[in-house]
Amino acid sequence: MNGKYLSQAVKILVLVSLAGVSVTAEANPPSRPPSGYNDAGVQLNRTREYIEREQIARRIQEERNKQQSEVEAEKGSEQGEASGSVLFLLQKVVIDDSQVLSQAEIASVTDKYVGHEVSLQKLNRLVSELNKLYEDKGYLTCRAVLPPQTIKEGIVHINLVEGRTGQLIMDGNKSTNSRYIQNRLHLHKDRIDNVHELNKDLLRFNSTNDVQLRIFMQAGEEAGTTDYVITAYEPRQHNFTVYTDNAGSDSSGLWRAGMFYTNKSLTGNRDTLMVSGIFSEGTKSGSFAYNTPVGRSGTKLGVQYSANSVHIIDGDLEPMNVRGNSNSYGVSLTQPLIVTEHLKSDVALEYSRQSSKTDFLGIHWVDDTISGYTASFSMMNYGKSSVIFQKHGYRIGDWENIDGQNKDFGKYQFNGLYQKVYSGGQMLTGRLDGQWSSTSYLPSAEQFYIGGAYSVRGYKESLLGGDHGVAVSLEYSVPIAKAVSAFTFIDYGSVYGDSAFEDHILMSTGIGVKATLAQNFYSSLTLGVPLRRELNGSEAGKTRLHFMFNGQF
């Protein structure tokens, strides 16, 4: 028994030597963690990054499936040009008072005809020009009409029918409150509404909500009114997703399983609730997130909380009962900036606070508290067969370590994605992720990591970390069956900074297959081949398989 404790004590002394812990962190900055060290904060951040990556993928797919964002009018019969060639001198045009067209606008049309000989065809042309004024200003419910009449002394009467908004007929909004939709559209009963403004509202609504609207105009039940039929195309309100992969850590459980539940309209106001849990043999992780619209312009307020616990169950540190836990909470505000059919951009501000602890044989080894603000800008551009996503963020924060010492830090982060679809369903996908820090020796949870199924494939998860880093991926996929595609890829990643290892570059290539089963089930299998195997005194495996399966219910 004494020999066992002596052996453990020796290992602790070795770990202390490796970690380079000093009473004064500024004088002797902490070095890299020992091999097999599994920080709970790093694991928690990796889980959040995975969830965010999946959300971006779903967002891109939803944008591709969106409906046309224009008001559709009921097709009516146009006033045809009367036949005949009877000419008369037009002395005056008497037109009804208008709430939309000014006297100057009307005169700009009628003055071209008054004092000239006209035919019925020219009178119809005059009416068409007045209707063009309505259309250009966005008042499609307003029309000029030449009524049957007996023309005396060259005086012609033209009626203006300026239709008011009648009934707003809602359809398809099973999980969305009618008031939520109506409050975001320029439609007011008994008023003459502008379709240009309504089209802008419709575009913004469809771009900032997962529910999509189509609006159809039809003749109202009451004379002189136009009814609007607003049809909502809603995604499924309740989504359950189960998944499994082997993207865990060798030391705390390679195989992971998880479940996600999403309610896309919790109170009927398109407020989203997401709850998730991810588990492996030595890791338990859970998260909660809620986002709700604020105001009518697409602004969203979000809150989130996540926590995990890690227990090393394999490797050199397994006998030392290494346990860690981490938790974080955050508040965010997102505001759309530019919204068009082909571009969407927004800015966001987030505050977060994270605490991480790790114990060796019951002795506190890590006790970090990190808090900070992140300002970000993201933009998504859509072409006919391509999409470009980019996100820029800058984070400033404060880190307090186990000794109670504080250190400020700052870092810039970038995430980019390019997808191009070719004929036959072939697709090129490029990714670029990076980080640059103005501070040396970032806390482990704030460092940039490479390696693994969602970074440089063919290597262990989060194999290398540093204050600065970049990861690049290029993938080309080709359909080989109705719901199956094969792909090949090349990945590159590197980390830099005082805390990085001497060998800090990873490169790999490989092949894989993706399959969609019964519409709601998706699976992928990737064979990664490391191109750099000798790394800091150890050797990476010749190949590594990455597997993932998820199903939605």
Number of C-alpha atoms within 10 A of each C-alpha: 5 7 8 9 10 11 10 16 14 11 16 16 11 12 18 15 13 15 15 14 15 14 10 11 16 12 8 11 18 19 16 19 17 15 13 17 18 22 24 28 30 20 22 26 17 17 20 14 13 11 13 12 14 11 12 13 11 12 13 16 11 15 17 14 9 16 14 15 22 18 20 16 14 9 8 8 6 7 11 9 12 12 9 9 10 10 13 15 15 20 15 16 15 11 17 11 13 14 9 15 14 11 11 9 12 15 14 13 16 20 12 10 19 17 14 13 14 17 18 17 17 15 19 18 14 19 21 19 17 23 19 16 20 20 17 10 15 17 22 22 24 25 19 22 18 18 10 8 9 10 11 9 11 16 14 18 17 18 16 19 16 23 22 21 23 23 19 19 13 16 14 12 18 12 19 21 15 18 10 14 20 14 12 17 17 16 21 15 14 14 13 21 22 19 21 18 16 20 19 18 20 24 21 23 22 22 23 18 14 18 23 23 25 18 22 15 19 19 18 17 11 12 10 16 23 26 21 22 18 21 16 20 17 18 14 13 16 13 14 15 16 18 18 19 20 20 22 24 24 18 22 23 20 17 18 20 20 18 18 19 18 19 18 25 23 18 14 17 17 22 20 19 21 17 18 19 19 19 20 22 18 21 25 20 22 20 21 17 18 19 22 20 20 14 10 15 15 21 18 19 19 18 18 18 18 22 21 23 23 28 24 26 20 15 13 14 21 17 15 17 14 22 26 24 23 25 21 21 18 18 18 18 19 21 18 20 15 11 19 14 16 13 16 19 18 18 18 18 18 18 18 18 18 22 22 24 22 24 17 18 14 11 10 14 17 18 18 23 22 23 18 18 19 19 18 19 19 19 19 21 16 18 11 9 12 16 20 18 20 18 18 16 18 18 19 17 18 16 21 17 18 13 13 11 13 15 17 14 19 19 20 18 20 18 18 18 18 17 19 17 16 12 7 8 12 16 19 17 17 18 19 18 19 20 23 21 24 12 14 15 22 25 22 19 21 23 23 26 28 27 25 21 24 16 24 28 31 28 28 22 22 21 16 25 25 28 25 26 25 22 24 18 22 16 18 18 20 18 17 15 9 8 13 16 19 19 19 17 21 21 25 21 24 24 27 22 19 16 22 20 17 11 15 19 19 25 23 22 21 20 17 18 18 21 20 17 12 9 10 11 16 18 18 18 17 22 20 28 23 23 17 16 16 12 15 10 6 8 10 16 15 13 17 19 17 21 17 19 18 18 18 15 11
